[in-house]
Amino acid sequence: MGVLGDTGMKTAVKNLQKQGRREKMVIAVQTYLRIGMMTEFFFRRALKSIGIEYADILILGWHNSIPFSSLMDVALKMKTKGLCRFIGISGHNRTLFSQLAEKKIFDIFQIRYNPAHRGAETECFPVLKDFRPWP
């Protein structure tokens, strides 16, 4: 989960937090877990390891199909509890993002877009052009 293994990043975030700069940071914690009940436990552990009470974004990483409802239930409860402000999802199946946008659960889509992974211009951007949940 997130920055648990990255000592340099943990130190930087902790230092900025101590300086009162938390509100100037956008912190995302990504998980590749598929089991809902373990997600909150490891998410809280990640928050504790960097000395913060909430993350701005919980990213459900590398989903090429609709996430299990148990995982989504936990993610939404975490958002309600204030553990995260936004829920994002990443994946390689770009056509899935339009289906997920219709569900109005996700705030952010992490879309692979680079010269080696072309196609977002036709598969994602036209479909998501009016998607604006991020403030």
C-alpha positions as protocol buffer text, in pm:
chain_id: "A"
residue {
  index: 1
  type: MET
  ca { x: 0 y: 0 z: 0 }
}
residue {
  index: 2
  type: GLY
  ca { x: 133 y: 338 z: -95 }
}
residue {
  index: 3
  type: VAL
  ca { x: 446 y: 467 z: 70 }
}
residue {
  index: 4
  type: LEU
  ca { x: 505 y: 194 z: 329 }
}
residue {
  index: 5
  type: GLY
  ca { x: 826 y: 80 z: 165 }
}
residue {
  index: 6
  type: ASP
  ca { x: 948 y: 424 z: 51 }
}
residue {
  index: 7
  type: THR
  ca { x: 1137 y: 563 z: 349 }
}
residue {
  index: 8
  type: GLY
  ca { x: 1237 y: 883 z: 168 }
}
residue {
  index: 9
  type: MET
  ca { x: 878 y: 969 z: 78 }
}
residue {
  index: 10
  type: LYS
  ca { x: 755 y: 886 z: 429 }
}
residue {
  index: 11
  type: THR
  ca { x: 1018 y: 1115 z: 577 }
}
residue {
  index: 12
  type: ALA
  ca { x: 929 y: 1397 z: 339 }
}
residue {
  index: 13
  type: VAL
  ca { x: 557 y: 1374 z: 412 }
}
residue {
  index: 14
  type: LYS
  ca { x: 618 y: 1354 z: 787 }
}
residue {
  index: 15
  type: ASN
  ca { x: 841 y: 1662 z: 773 }
}
residue {
  index: 16
  type: LEU
  ca { x: 588 y: 1861 z: 572 }
}
residue {
  index: 17
  type: GLN
  ca { x: 313 y: 1749 z: 810 }
}
residue {
  index: 18
  type: LYS
  ca { x: 515 y: 1871 z: 1110 }
}
residue {
  index: 19
  type: GLN
  ca { x: 564 y: 2207 z: 937 }
}
residue {
  index: 20
  type: GLY
  ca { x: 186 y: 2246 z: 912 }
}
residue {
  index: 21
  type: ARG
  ca { x: 178 y: 2195 z: 536 }
}
residue {
  index: 22
  type: ARG
  ca { x: -65 y: 1902 z: 521 }
}
residue {
  index: 23
  type: GLU
  ca { x: -335 y: 2109 z: 355 }
}
residue {
  index: 24
  type: LYS
  ca { x: -95 y: 2200 z: 74 }
}
residue {
  index: 25
  type: MET
  ca { x: -31 y: 1835 z: -14 }
}
residue {
  index: 26
  type: VAL
  ca { x: -242 y: 1593 z: -213 }
}
residue {
  index: 27
  type: ILE
  ca { x: -165 y: 1247 z: -81 }
}
residue {
  index: 28
  type: ALA
  ca { x: -278 y: 935 z: -262 }
}
residue {
  index: 29
  type: VAL
  ca { x: -255 y: 587 z: -118 }
}
residue {
  index: 30
  type: GLN
  ca { x: -288 y: 309 z: -373 }
}
residue {
  index: 31
  type: THR
  ca { x: -386 y: -47 z: -296 }
}
residue {
  index: 32
  type: TYR
  ca { x: -385 y: -357 z: -510 }
}
residue {
  index: 33
  type: LEU
  ca { x: -590 y: -554 z: -256 }
}
residue {
  index: 34
  type: ARG
  ca { x: -907 y: -715 z: -382 }
}
residue {
  index: 35
  type: ILE
  ca { x: -1047 y: -816 z: -43 }
}
residue {
  index: 36
  type: GLY
  ca { x: -1254 y: -539 z: 112 }
}
residue {
  index: 37
  type: MET
  ca { x: -1207 y: -630 z: 476 }
}
residue {
  index: 38
  type: MET
  ca { x: -827 y: -609 z: 452 }
}
residue {
  index: 39
  type: THR
  ca { x: -827 y: -280 z: 264 }
}
residue {
  index: 40
  type: GLU
  ca { x: -916 y: -53 z: 555 }
}
residue {
  index: 41
  type: PHE
  ca { x: -667 y: -225 z: 787 }
}
residue {
  index: 42
  type: PHE
  ca { x: -373 y: -175 z: 550 }
}
residue {
  index: 43
  type: PHE
  ca { x: -491 y: 172 z: 453 }
}
residue {
  index: 44
  type: ARG
  ca { x: -492 y: 281 z: 818 }
}
residue {
  index: 45
  type: ARG
  ca { x: -147 y: 128 z: 858 }
}
residue {
  index: 46
  type: ALA
  ca { x: -22 y: 331 z: 563 }
}
residue {
  index: 47
  type: LEU
  ca { x: -168 y: 651 z: 711 }
}
residue {
  index: 48
  type: LYS
  ca { x: -6 y: 581 z: 1047 }
}
residue {
  index: 49
  type: SER
  ca { x: 330 y: 508 z: 885 }
}
residue {
  index: 50
  type: ILE
  ca { x: 338 y: 856 z: 735 }
}
residue {
  index: 51
  type: GLY
  ca { x: 183 y: 1030 z: 1034 }
}
residue {
  index: 52
  type: ILE
  ca { x: -143 y: 1152 z: 881 }
}
residue {
  index: 53
  type: GLU
  ca { x: -508 y: 1095 z: 968 }
}
residue {
  index: 54
  type: TYR
  ca { x: -650 y: 1084 z: 615 }
}
residue {
  index: 55
  type: ALA
  ca { x: -539 y: 1055 z: 255 }
}
residue {
  index: 56
  type: ASP
  ca { x: -683 y: 1274 z: -14 }
}
residue {
  index: 57
  type: ILE
  ca { x: -722 y: 986 z: -257 }
}
residue {
  index: 58
  type: LEU
  ca { x: -767 y: 611 z: -219 }
}
residue {
  index: 59
  type: ILE
  ca { x: -667 y: 456 z: -550 }
}
residue {
  index: 60
  type: LEU
  ca { x: -789 y: 107 z: -623 }
}
residue {
  index: 61
  type: GLY
  ca { x: -501 y: -11 z: -838 }
}
residue {
  index: 62
  type: TRP
  ca { x: -499 y: -214 z: -1155 }
}
residue {
  index: 63
  type: HIS
  ca { x: -862 y: -308 z: -1203 }
}
residue {
  index: 64
  type: ASN
  ca { x: -938 y: -431 z: -1551 }
}
residue {
  index: 65
  type: SER
  ca { x: -1295 y: -525 z: -1458 }
}
residue {
  index: 66
  type: ILE
  ca { x: -1552 y: -382 z: -1221 }
}
residue {
  index: 67
  type: PRO
  ca { x: -1422 y: -417 z: -863 }
}
residue {
  index: 68
  type: PHE
  ca { x: -1599 y: -658 z: -629 }
}
residue {
  index: 69
  type: SER
  ca { x: -1891 y: -501 z: -447 }
}
residue {
  index: 70
  type: SER
  ca { x: -1735 y: -590 z: -109 }
}
residue {
  index: 71
  type: LEU
  ca { x: -1428 y: -382 z: -198 }
}
residue {
  index: 72
  type: MET
  ca { x: -1644 y: -92 z: -317 }
}
residue {
  index: 73
  type: ASP
  ca { x: -1854 y: -105 z: 1 }
}
residue {
  index: 74
  type: VAL
  ca { x: -1540 y: -76 z: 214 }
}
residue {
  index: 75
  type: ALA
  ca { x: -1397 y: 203 z: -1 }
}
residue {
  index: 76
  type: LEU
  ca { x: -1719 y: 404 z: 25 }
}
residue {
  index: 77
  type: LYS
  ca { x: -1734 y: 350 z: 402 }
}
residue {
  index: 78
  type: MET
  ca { x: -1374 y: 469 z: 430 }
}
residue {
  index: 79
  type: LYS
  ca { x: -1469 y: 783 z: 243 }
}
residue {
  index: 80
  type: THR
  ca { x: -1771 y: 835 z: 470 }
}
residue {
  index: 81
  type: LYS
  ca { x: -1549 y: 792 z: 777 }
}
residue {
  index: 82
  type: GLY
  ca { x: -1314 y: 1061 z: 644 }
}
residue {
  index: 83
  type: LEU
  ca { x: -1019 y: 829 z: 587 }
}
residue {
  index: 84
  type: CYS
  ca { x: -1003 y: 949 z: 227 }
}
residue {
  index: 85
  type: ARG
  ca { x: -1164 y: 1240 z: 45 }
}
residue {
  index: 86
  type: PHE
  ca { x: -1182 y: 1084 z: -302 }
}
residue {
  index: 87
  type: ILE
  ca { x: -1185 y: 737 z: -455 }
}
residue {
  index: 88
  type: GLY
  ca { x: -988 y: 669 z: -769 }
}
residue {
  index: 89
  type: ILE
  ca { x: -926 y: 366 z: -985 }
}
residue {
  index: 90
  type: SER
  ca { x: -651 y: 266 z: -1224 }
}
residue {
  index: 91
  type: GLY
  ca { x: -638 y: -5 z: -1484 }
}
residue {
  index: 92
  type: HIS
  ca { x: -532 y: -103 z: -1831 }
}
residue {
  index: 93
  type: ASN
  ca { x: -882 y: -168 z: -1967 }
}
residue {
  index: 94
  type: ARG
  ca { x: -961 y: 189 z: -2069 }
}
residue {
  index: 95
  type: THR
  ca { x: -1304 y: 105 z: -2206 }
}
residue {
  index: 96
  type: LEU
  ca { x: -1407 y: 9 z: -1852 }
}
residue {
  index: 97
  type: PHE
  ca { x: -1373 y: 369 z: -1732 }
}
residue {
  index: 98
  type: SER
  ca { x: -1684 y: 487 z: -1917 }
}
residue {
  index: 99
  type: GLN
  ca { x: -1890 y: 212 z: -1749 }
}
residue {
  index: 100
  type: LEU
  ca { x: -1749 y: 307 z: -1410 }
}
residue {
  index: 101
  type: ALA
  ca { x: -1814 y: 678 z: -1468 }
}
residue {
  index: 102
  type: GLU
  ca { x: -2184 y: 600 z: -1515 }
}
residue {
  index: 103
  type: LYS
  ca { x: -2195 y: 444 z: -1166 }
}
residue {
  index: 104
  type: LYS
  ca { x: -2092 y: 782 z: -1015 }
}
residue {
  index: 105
  type: ILE
  ca { x: -1879 y: 614 z: -747 }
}
residue {
  index: 106
  type: PHE
  ca { x: -1532 y: 716 z: -861 }
}
residue {
  index: 107
  type: ASP
  ca { x: -1392 y: 1065 z: -839 }
}
residue {
  index: 108
  type: ILE
  ca { x: -1069 y: 1002 z: -1030 }
}
residue {
  index: 109
  type: PHE
  ca { x: -959 y: 775 z: -1313 }
}
residue {
  index: 110
  type: GLN
  ca { x: -589 y: 704 z: -1355 }
}
residue {
  index: 111
  type: ILE
  ca { x: -565 y: 640 z: -1728 }
}
residue {
  index: 112
  type: ARG
  ca { x: -260 y: 494 z: -1899 }
}
residue {
  index: 113
  type: TYR
  ca { x: -169 y: 746 z: -2162 }
}
residue {
  index: 114
  type: ASN
  ca { x: 169 y: 755 z: -2330 }
}
residue {
  index: 115
  type: PRO
  ca { x: 323 y: 681 z: -2671 }
}
residue {
  index: 116
  type: ALA
  ca { x: 335 y: 308 z: -2595 }
}
residue {
  index: 117
  type: HIS
  ca { x: -27 y: 298 z: -2478 }
}
residue {
  index: 118
  type: ARG
  ca { x: -223 y: 504 z: -2726 }
}
residue {
  index: 119
  type: GLY
  ca { x: -596 y: 506 z: -2760 }
}
residue {
  index: 120
  type: ALA
  ca { x: -714 y: 716 z: -2466 }
}
residue {
  index: 121
  type: GLU
  ca { x: -805 y: 990 z: -2715 }
}
residue {
  index: 122
  type: THR
  ca { x: -1080 y: 770 z: -2857 }
}
residue {
  index: 123
  type: GLU
  ca { x: -1153 y: 524 z: -2573 }
}
residue {
  index: 124
  type: CYS
  ca { x: -1163 y: 759 z: -2273 }
}
residue {
  index: 125
  type: PHE
  ca { x: -1140 y: 1130 z: -2334 }
}
residue {
  index: 126
  type: PRO
  ca { x: -1456 y: 1170 z: -2548 }
}
residue {
  index: 127
  type: VAL
  ca { x: -1663 y: 957 z: -2311 }
}
residue {
  index: 128
  type: LEU
  ca { x: -1531 y: 1125 z: -1995 }
}
residue {
  index: 129
  type: LYS
  ca { x: -1522 y: 1483 z: -2128 }
}
residue {
  index: 130
  type: ASP
  ca { x: -1811 y: 1594 z: -1904 }
}
residue {
  index: 131
  type: PHE
  ca { x: -1694 y: 1393 z: -1600 }
}
residue {
  index: 132
  type: ARG
  ca { x: -1608 y: 1654 z: -1334 }
}
residue {
  index: 133
  type: PRO
  ca { x: -1629 y: 1524 z: -976 }
}
residue {
  index: 134
  type: TRP
  ca { x: -1287 y: 1659 z: -872 }
}
residue {
  index: 135
  type: PRO
  ca { x: -1320 y: 2011 z: -729 }
}
